[in-house]
Amino acid sequence: MSEYDIISFENRLMANVFGKRPLVITRGKGALVWDVKGKEYVDCTGSYGVALLGHSHPKVVEAICKQAETLISCHASLYNNKRTEFLQKLMSITPMGLNKAFLSNSGAESVECAIKVARKFTGKPEIIAVMGGYHGKTMGALSATWDKKYRAPFQPLVPEFKHVPPDNLEKLAEAITEKTAAVLLEPIRGEGGIRVPPEDFLPGVRELCDEKNVLLILDEVQTSFGRTGKMFGCDHWCVTPDVMCLAKPFAGGLPIGITVAKEEIMSSFKIGEHSTTFSGSPLVCAAGCAAIDVLVKDKLAERAERIGCYFKGKMEELQAKYNIVKEVRGLGLMLGMEFRYDVRNIILKTMEKGLLVLDAGRNVVRFLPPLVIEKEQIDKAVAVLDKVIGEEEK
């Protein structure tokens, strides 16, 4: 099928809810992808952070093929050996005390579970989220998401959500009331512009939640699995939440959502109060086991810290060179470059030159490359950025 036919059919047959780019990707390996014509691209989108181990990692592919020949589906009303193995591996890397999980299919679903379990455990309705935060587009997750362009068409949303300014402990303290069940936030705001909080903020939130007897839910859908140079984003501040939302890379590229919590919190659910048909699919769990093994054995979190510093340093050189670059920020391989105007043209021009990047708001270019990206590929990405930014500044 030709490039034109693929684009035409997909536009006609698929819901028009994605900001499409005129590009057909047909193959990927590591940090590289190829389009239908065979052109190569350095992928700094990682399928929005999913391909953290790189595209089609051989260990994940092997695990999927082996499991597909054995058993693909097994409803969680029955026990399964591969699901058990995945849960054991998962608990071996999660922060101490978070030892009971619900498995679902996406980041938004992991947030939905967190909202429900917080309300169930505390018996209170109110969830406090952060202005600029992003948690998904299902109705509960959307109620916690701040951006009005996502929220406005679907009012009224789930009640008893309120939003406070980011990185502001005083405003958060004022917002907590006797009916507050939980505070929900991202350790680093992703969609909100790759915003790293002040050093004292997350420890202050943890202390405040303990003092006020409310739960702390951390949305680590984008910041976990070694992305920021630590296993979890919260590890940078030595903070452990009561509930944590995970997804994206945990199954090596297959759909997964994970909500982990302290046992007494997750155990407040009664049988039937929260479930999903595909919870803990053997196929997904097999991929997840392989993904965790690769992450740990290859020390990819440490690699993300090391090579992320290299990438960030190269981008800071561009910041010093060009006036239109306002700031470079982020941790590990979760990086953002803020410009002084809209970045749409930059994103399209880099694509034309063989580099795929994301936005994070109107004026921030976001980089979520696989943790296996090589220095030579980073150098190529920086060279493309240098050329495009130079053209834009003229």
C-alpha positions in Angstrom: 0.0 0.0 0.0 1.4 3.4 -0.9 2.1 6.2 1.5 -0.8 8.2 0.1 -3.2 5.3 0.5 -2.2 4.6 4.1 -2.7 8.2 5.1 -5.9 8.5 3.2 -7.5 5.3 4.7 -6.4 6.1 8.2 -7.8 9.6 8.0 -11.1 8.3 6.7 -11.5 5.3 9.0 -9.9 6.4 12.3 -11.4 8.9 14.8 -9.9 12.3 14.1 -8.5 12.9 17.6 -4.8 12.8 17.1 -2.6 15.6 15.9 -1.3 13.7 12.8 2.0 14.4 11.0 2.3 13.4 7.3 4.6 10.5 8.1 4.1 6.7 7.8 6.4 4.7 10.1 6.7 1.0 9.2 9.8 -0.3 11.1 11.9 0.5 14.2 15.0 -0.8 15.9 16.6 0.7 19.0 16.4 4.5 18.8 15.8 4.5 15.0 12.6 4.2 12.9 12.1 4.1 9.2 9.2 5.4 7.1 7.4 3.6 4.3 9.9 4.9 1.8 12.9 3.6 3.8 14.0 7.0 5.2 15.7 6.8 8.6 14.8 8.9 11.6 16.3 9.4 15.1 13.3 8.8 17.3 13.3 11.2 20.3 9.6 10.6 20.8 9.8 7.0 21.8 6.1 6.6 20.9 5.4 9.2 23.6 7.8 7.5 26.1 6.6 3.9 25.5 9.7 2.6 23.6 12.0 3.3 26.5 14.0 0.1 25.8 14.1 1.0 22.1 11.9 -0.3 19.3 11.5 -4.1 19.1 14.1 -5.0 21.7 15.2 -8.6 21.0 14.5 -9.8 24.5 11.0 -8.4 24.5 10.3 -9.8 21.0 11.6 -13.2 22.1 9.3 -13.2 25.2 6.2 -12.1 23.3 6.8 -14.8 20.6 7.3 -17.6 23.2 4.3 -16.5 25.3 2.0 -16.2 22.2 2.7 -19.8 21.4 1.8 -20.8 25.0 -1.1 -18.7 26.2 -2.2 -15.2 25.1 -5.2 -14.4 27.4 -6.2 -15.4 30.9 -8.8 -13.5 32.8 -7.7 -12.4 36.3 -10.5 -14.5 37.9 -8.0 -17.3 37.2 -4.4 -17.4 38.3 -1.5 -17.4 35.9 2.2 -18.1 36.3 3.4 -15.3 34.0 1.3 -12.8 35.8 2.7 -13.9 39.1 6.2 -13.6 37.7 5.6 -10.1 36.5 4.1 -9.0 39.8 7.1 -10.3 41.7 9.6 -8.5 39.3 7.5 -5.4 39.6 7.6 -5.4 43.4 11.3 -5.9 43.3 11.9 -2.5 41.8 9.0 -0.4 43.3 9.6 1.8 46.4 9.5 0.1 49.7 6.0 -0.3 51.0 4.2 -0.1 47.7 3.4 -3.8 47.5 0.0 -4.4 46.0 -0.9 -3.7 42.4 -3.8 -3.4 40.0 -3.0 -4.1 36.4 -4.8 -2.3 33.5 -4.1 -1.1 30.0 -3.0 2.5 30.0 -1.8 5.5 32.0 -5.3 7.0 32.2 -6.6 3.8 33.6 -3.9 3.7 36.2 -5.0 7.1 37.3 -8.6 6.2 37.4 -7.8 3.3 39.8 -5.8 5.6 42.0 -8.7 8.1 42.3 -11.2 5.4 43.1 -9.0 3.6 45.7 -8.2 7.0 47.4 -11.8 7.7 47.7 -12.6 4.2 48.9 -9.8 4.0 51.5 -10.3 7.5 53.0 -14.1 7.7 52.6 -13.5 11.3 51.4 -14.4 12.7 47.9 -11.9 15.5 47.2 -8.8 15.2 45.0 -6.3 18.1 44.8 -4.3 18.3 41.5 -1.9 20.8 40.1 -2.4 23.6 37.5 -0.4 22.5 34.5 -0.6 18.9 35.4 -1.7 16.2 32.9 -3.1 12.8 33.9 -5.1 11.5 30.9 -8.4 12.0 29.1 -10.8 9.5 30.6 -13.4 11.3 32.8 -11.7 10.9 36.2 -8.2 11.5 34.8 -9.5 14.4 32.8 -11.0 16.0 35.9 -7.5 16.0 37.4 -5.9 17.3 34.2 -5.6 21.1 34.1 -5.6 22.2 30.5 -9.0 23.8 29.6 -8.7 22.8 25.9 -9.1 19.2 27.1 -11.7 19.8 29.8 -14.1 22.4 28.4 -15.9 20.3 25.8 -16.8 17.6 28.4 -18.2 19.6 31.3 -19.5 18.7 33.8 -16.6 16.5 34.8 -16.3 14.4 38.0 -17.0 16.6 41.0 -14.8 17.3 44.0 -11.6 18.1 42.1 -9.7 21.3 42.7 -6.4 22.6 41.3 -3.7 24.6 43.0 -0.7 26.5 41.6 2.4 24.3 40.9 5.4 24.1 43.3 3.5 26.1 45.9 3.3 24.4 49.3 1.5 27.4 50.9 -1.4 27.2 48.4 -1.6 23.4 48.7 -1.8 23.6 52.5 -4.6 26.2 52.1 -6.5 23.9 49.7 -6.6 20.8 51.9 -9.8 20.4 53.8 -11.5 17.8 56.0 -13.0 16.2 52.9 -9.7 15.9 51.0 -8.8 12.3 50.1 -5.6 12.8 48.2 -3.1 15.1 46.5 -2.3 13.9 42.9 0.7 15.2 40.9 3.6 14.4 38.6 7.1 14.5 40.1 8.1 16.3 36.9 5.3 17.8 34.8 5.6 16.3 31.3 2.9 17.7 29.1 3.1 20.8 31.2 6.6 21.7 29.7 9.1 19.4 31.4 8.9 21.3 34.7 11.3 20.1 37.4 10.1 21.2 40.9 12.2 23.0 43.4 14.3 20.7 45.6 12.1 21.2 48.7 8.7 20.8 47.0 8.1 17.0 46.9 9.5 16.4 50.4 7.3 19.3 51.5 4.2 17.7 49.9 4.9 14.4 51.6 5.3 16.1 55.0 2.1 18.1 54.4 0.1 15.0 53.4 1.3 13.2 56.5 0.4 16.1 58.7 -3.1 16.5 57.2 -3.7 12.7 56.9 -4.3 12.7 53.2 -2.9 10.4 50.6 -0.1 11.3 48.2 -0.6 9.9 44.7 2.3 10.3 42.2 1.6 10.0 38.5 4.8 8.4 37.3 3.5 7.3 33.9 6.1 9.4 32.1 8.8 9.7 34.8 9.4 6.0 35.8 11.3 3.0 34.6 14.6 4.8 34.6 13.6 7.6 32.4 14.9 10.4 34.6 18.1 8.7 35.6 16.5 7.1 38.7 14.2 4.1 38.7 11.3 6.4 39.6 11.1 10.2 39.4 10.3 10.4 43.1 13.7 8.8 43.9 15.4 12.1 43.1 13.8 13.5 46.3 13.7 10.3 48.4 9.9 10.6 48.6 7.6 7.5 48.6 4.0 8.1 47.8 1.0 6.1 49.1 -0.2 5.3 45.6 1.8 5.4 42.3 0.5 5.4 38.7 2.6 3.6 36.1 2.3 2.7 32.4 4.0 3.5 29.1 7.3 1.4 29.0 6.5 -1.3 31.5 5.6 -3.9 29.0 8.3 -3.2 26.4 5.9 -1.5 24.0 2.6 -3.4 24.7 -0.3 -1.6 26.4 -0.2 -1.6 30.2 -1.3 0.4 33.1 -0.2 -0.2 36.7 -1.5 1.2 40.0 0.7 0.3 43.0 -0.2 1.2 46.5 0.4 0.3 50.1 -1.3 -3.0 50.9 -3.9 -1.5 53.3 -4.9 1.1 50.7 -5.3 -1.3 47.8 -7.0 -3.9 50.0 -9.8 -1.4 50.7 -11.3 -2.5 47.3 -13.8 -5.3 47.6 -14.3 -8.0 45.0 -15.9 -6.5 41.9 -15.4 -2.8 42.8 -12.7 -2.3 40.2 -11.7 -4.6 37.4 -10.9 -4.8 33.7 -11.1 -7.8 31.3 -7.4 -7.6 30.2 -5.9 -7.1 33.6 -2.6 -9.0 33.7 -2.7 -10.6 30.2 -0.1 -13.3 30.1 1.2 -11.9 26.8 1.7 -8.4 28.3 3.1 -9.8 31.5 5.7 -11.8 29.6 6.8 -8.7 27.8 6.9 -6.9 31.1 9.1 -9.5 32.7 11.5 -9.2 29.8 11.4 -5.4 30.0 12.2 -5.3 33.7 15.0 -7.8 33.3 16.6 -5.6 30.5 16.2 -2.4 32.5 17.9 -3.9 35.6 20.6 -6.0 33.9 21.7 -3.3 31.5 21.5 -0.6 34.2 19.5 1.6 31.9 18.5 4.1 34.6 22.2 4.8 35.3 22.7 5.1 31.5 19.9 7.5 31.2 21.5 9.8 33.8 24.9 9.6 32.1 23.9 10.0 28.5 21.1 12.4 29.5 23.7 14.8 30.9 25.5 14.6 27.5 22.4 15.3 25.6 21.4 18.2 27.9 24.9 19.6 27.7 24.7 19.6 23.9 21.3 21.4 23.9 22.6 23.9 26.4 25.3 24.8 23.8 22.5 25.5 21.4 20.8 27.7 24.0 24.0 29.7 24.3 24.3 30.0 20.6 20.7 31.0 19.7 18.6 33.8 21.2 15.3 32.1 20.4 16.1 29.2 22.8 15.0 30.3 26.2 15.8 27.4 28.5 16.9 23.7 28.5 15.6 21.6 31.4 14.9 18.1 32.6 16.5 15.1 34.2 18.0 12.0 32.6 16.4 11.4 29.2 13.3 13.4 29.9 14.3 16.8 28.5 12.7 20.0 27.2 13.9 22.9 25.2 11.8 26.0 25.6 11.6 28.6 22.8 10.4 32.1 22.7 7.5 31.3 20.4 5.4 28.5 19.0 7.5 25.3 18.1 5.2 23.7 15.5 7.5 24.7 12.6 10.5 23.5 14.4 8.9 20.1 15.0 7.9 19.7 11.4 11.3 20.9 10.0 13.2 18.5 12.2 11.0 15.7 11.0 11.9 16.6 7.4 15.6 16.3 8.3 15.3 12.9 10.0 14.6 13.8 13.7 11.3 13.1 15.5 10.5 15.2 18.6 7.4 16.1 20.6 5.9 19.3 22.0 5.1 19.9 25.6 2.8 22.9 25.4 2.9 25.7 22.8 6.6 26.6 23.1 8.5 23.6 24.4 10.1 20.8 22.4 10.1 17.6 24.4 12.7 14.8 24.0 11.8 11.2 25.3 14.3 9.1 23.4 14.8 5.4 24.2 17.4 4.9 26.9 19.5 2.9 24.5 20.1 5.9 22.2 23.7 6.1 21.2 25.9 9.2 21.4 26.3 9.3 17.7 22.5 9.4 17.3 22.3 12.2 19.9 25.0 14.1 17.9 22.9 13.6 14.7 19.8 14.9 16.6 21.7 18.0 17.8 23.1 18.7 14.4 19.5 18.7 13.0 18.4 21.0 15.8 21.3 23.3 15.2 20.4 23.6 11.5 16.7 24.1 12.1 17.0 26.6 14.9 19.6 28.5 12.8 17.1 28.7 9.9 14.4 29.8 12.3 16.5 32.6 13.9 17.4 34.2 10.6 
